[in-house]
Amino acid sequence: MRQKKEEIILLTKEQKTTAAVKIRDYIAENFDIEIGNMQSEFFLEYITNNIGVYYYNKAVADSLAFISDKTEDMYLLMKDEG
């Protein structure tokens, strides 16, 4: 089943929480700025909506290349019928 182009890929609640905590901790450790959970979740939402598409598309392209490579390998397994 094909996904509609306008559908948004959503993280589970646990994934969103974990990612937001990692963002908050990274900012605290590297910039000496303390942000709250809501701020880190807003930043995560921004990244997901504006930057995530590049990572998603790269993963899809890599998957297609892998599958294509394996499909070509399958032709090498064919036996001569003559």
C-alpha positions as semicolon CSV with decimal commas, in nm:
position;residue;x (nm);y (nm);z (nm)
1;M;0,000;0,000;0,000
2;R;0,141;0,338;-0,100
3;Q;0,150;0,617;0,149
4;K;-0,004;0,947;0,048
5;K;0,258;1,215;-0,005
6;E;0,099;1,453;0,248
7;E;0,088;1,197;0,529
8;I;0,332;1,269;0,810
9;I;0,554;0,999;0,956
10;L;0,491;1,002;1,330
11;L;0,713;0,877;1,606
12;T;0,566;0,674;1,888
13;K;0,518;0,857;2,216
14;E;0,820;0,675;2,361
15;Q;1,040;0,762;2,062
16;K;0,933;1,126;2,078
17;T;1,009;1,144;2,450
18;T;1,348;0,978;2,409
19;A;1,444;1,204;2,117
20;A;1,332;1,518;2,302
21;V;1,540;1,419;2,607
22;K;1,843;1,361;2,385
23;I;1,797;1,704;2,226
24;R;1,762;1,868;2,567
25;D;2,073;1,691;2,699
26;Y;2,276;1,771;2,386
27;I;2,192;2,141;2,407
28;A;2,274;2,149;2,778
29;E;2,608;1,971;2,730
30;N;2,725;2,155;2,419
31;F;2,579;2,504;2,455
32;D;2,537;2,540;2,832
33;I;2,171;2,626;2,776
34;E;1,896;2,463;2,977
35;I;1,571;2,409;2,787
36;G;1,253;2,242;2,903
37;N;1,074;1,938;2,772
38;M;0,824;2,147;2,576
39;Q;1,101;2,343;2,405
40;S;1,290;2,028;2,312
41;E;0,967;1,873;2,178
42;F;0,901;2,184;1,967
43;F;1,256;2,165;1,833
44;L;1,208;1,795;1,756
45;E;0,885;1,877;1,572
46;Y;1,070;2,141;1,370
47;I;1,347;1,895;1,279
48;T;1,093;1,627;1,189
49;N;0,886;1,857;0,967
50;N;1,171;2,046;0,799
51;I;1,481;1,826;0,801
52;G;1,359;1,472;0,860
53;V;1,247;1,435;0,499
54;Y;1,611;1,434;0,384
55;Y;1,697;1,143;0,615
56;Y;1,377;0,961;0,524
57;N;1,441;0,997;0,151
58;K;1,804;0,883;0,193
59;A;1,687;0,574;0,380
60;V;1,433;0,494;0,108
61;A;1,696;0,543;-0,166
62;D;1,943;0,321;0,021
63;S;1,675;0,053;0,064
64;L;1,588;0,066;-0,305
65;A;1,955;0,034;-0,400
66;F;1,996;-0,264;-0,166
67;I;1,687;-0,439;-0,301
68;S;1,791;-0,369;-0,660
69;D;2,137;-0,510;-0,593
70;K;1,991;-0,825;-0,436
71;T;1,744;-0,864;-0,725
72;E;2,032;-0,853;-0,973
73;D;2,208;-1,120;-0,764
74;M;1,901;-1,342;-0,806
75;Y;1,950;-1,346;-1,183
76;L;2,296;-1,494;-1,129
77;L;2,132;-1,794;-0,962
78;M;1,936;-1,886;-1,273
79;K;2,036;-2,208;-1,446
80;D;2,098;-2,244;-1,817
81;E;1,788;-2,394;-1,975
82;G;1,961;-2,502;-2,293
